[in-house]
Amino acid sequence: METIAQRKLLSALCHGAIFFSSLIFSIGIPIAILLISEDPVVKENAKESLNFHINLYIYGVIFGLLVIIGIGIPLLIVLWIVSVIMPIFAIVRVLSEPNVPYRYPFIFRFF
């Protein structure tokens, strides 16, 4: 089992990967941590981070298509705000409670 410091670092890295600009890095980091780590809490945080990323991309495509009818731009702004606020909240939570995996509210879970 990994130490608490490693658990905090890897869990925070999973949730903070969204701030990397490239799709490969933002999805690749949680996948790599999921495959490498043996800690069940870190694995749950990596899965939750992947689910959040996938949800954001799905909503981004849907809201992008809604731009055509004029209601997509406010929705994309809200999505951008959520994509910044929620990972920060998740990072703070996994650093303050390292033994409990963070669960994003209102997302579909694929993993």
C-alpha positions as CSV (number, residue, x, y, z in Angstrom):
1,M,0.0,0.0,0.0
2,E,1.2,3.5,-0.8
3,T,1.8,6.1,1.9
4,I,-0.6,8.9,2.6
5,A,1.6,11.4,0.9
6,Q,1.7,9.3,-2.3
7,R,-2.0,8.8,-2.1
8,K,-2.6,12.6,-1.8
9,L,-0.2,13.4,-4.7
10,L,-1.6,10.8,-7.1
11,S,-5.2,11.5,-6.3
12,A,-4.7,15.3,-6.7
13,L,-2.8,14.7,-9.9
14,C,-5.7,12.7,-11.3
15,H,-8.2,15.4,-10.6
16,G,-5.8,18.2,-11.6
17,A,-5.0,16.6,-15.0
18,I,-7.9,18.5,-16.5
19,F,-5.8,21.7,-16.3
20,F,-3.3,20.3,-18.9
21,S,-4.3,21.6,-22.3
22,S,-3.8,18.5,-24.3
23,L,-6.4,15.8,-24.5
24,I,-3.7,13.2,-24.4
25,F,-2.3,14.4,-21.1
26,S,-5.6,15.3,-19.4
27,I,-7.0,11.8,-20.0
28,G,-3.6,10.0,-20.1
29,I,-2.5,10.9,-16.6
30,P,-5.6,9.4,-14.8
31,I,-5.4,6.3,-17.1
32,A,-1.6,5.8,-16.3
33,I,-2.2,6.3,-12.6
34,L,-5.2,3.8,-12.7
35,L,-2.9,1.2,-14.4
36,I,0.2,1.8,-12.2
37,S,-1.2,2.4,-8.7
38,E,-2.2,-0.5,-6.5
39,D,-4.0,1.8,-3.9
40,P,-7.8,1.3,-4.1
41,V,-8.5,5.0,-3.1
42,V,-6.2,6.3,-5.8
43,K,-7.8,3.9,-8.4
44,E,-11.2,5.2,-7.4
45,N,-10.1,8.8,-7.8
46,A,-8.6,8.0,-11.2
47,K,-11.8,6.4,-12.3
48,E,-13.9,9.3,-11.1
49,S,-11.5,11.8,-12.8
50,L,-11.9,9.9,-16.1
51,N,-15.7,9.9,-15.7
52,F,-15.6,13.6,-15.2
53,H,-13.4,14.2,-18.2
54,I,-15.7,12.0,-20.4
55,N,-18.8,13.9,-19.2
56,L,-17.2,17.2,-19.9
57,Y,-16.3,16.2,-23.5
58,I,-19.8,14.8,-24.1
59,Y,-21.4,18.0,-22.7
60,G,-19.0,20.1,-24.7
61,V,-20.0,18.5,-28.0
62,I,-23.7,18.7,-27.2
63,F,-23.5,22.3,-26.1
64,G,-21.3,23.1,-29.1
65,L,-24.0,21.8,-31.4
66,L,-26.6,23.9,-29.5
67,V,-24.6,27.0,-30.5
68,I,-26.3,26.6,-33.9
69,I,-29.7,27.4,-32.4
70,G,-28.4,30.1,-30.1
71,I,-28.5,28.6,-26.6
72,G,-25.1,26.9,-26.6
73,I,-22.8,29.8,-25.7
74,P,-24.2,30.4,-22.2
75,L,-24.1,26.6,-21.6
76,L,-20.5,26.4,-22.8
77,I,-19.6,29.3,-20.4
78,V,-21.3,27.4,-17.5
79,L,-19.5,24.2,-18.6
80,W,-16.2,26.0,-18.6
81,I,-16.8,27.3,-15.1
82,V,-17.8,23.9,-13.8
83,S,-14.7,22.4,-15.5
84,V,-12.5,24.8,-13.5
85,I,-14.3,24.8,-10.1
86,M,-15.1,21.1,-9.6
87,P,-11.5,19.8,-10.1
88,I,-10.2,22.4,-7.7
89,F,-12.9,21.4,-5.1
90,A,-11.9,17.7,-5.7
91,I,-8.2,18.4,-5.2
92,V,-8.9,20.2,-1.9
93,R,-11.1,17.4,-0.8
94,V,-8.6,14.6,-1.6
95,L,-5.8,16.5,0.1
96,S,-7.9,17.1,3.2
97,E,-9.5,13.6,3.3
98,P,-6.9,11.2,1.7
99,N,-8.7,8.0,2.8
100,V,-12.0,8.8,1.0
101,P,-12.3,8.9,-2.8
102,Y,-13.9,12.0,-4.2
103,R,-17.2,11.6,-6.1
104,Y,-18.2,14.3,-8.5
105,P,-21.9,15.1,-8.3
106,F,-24.3,15.0,-11.3
107,I,-22.1,13.0,-13.7
108,F,-22.7,9.7,-15.5
109,R,-20.2,7.0,-14.4
110,F,-18.9,4.9,-17.1
111,F,-16.1,3.2,-15.1
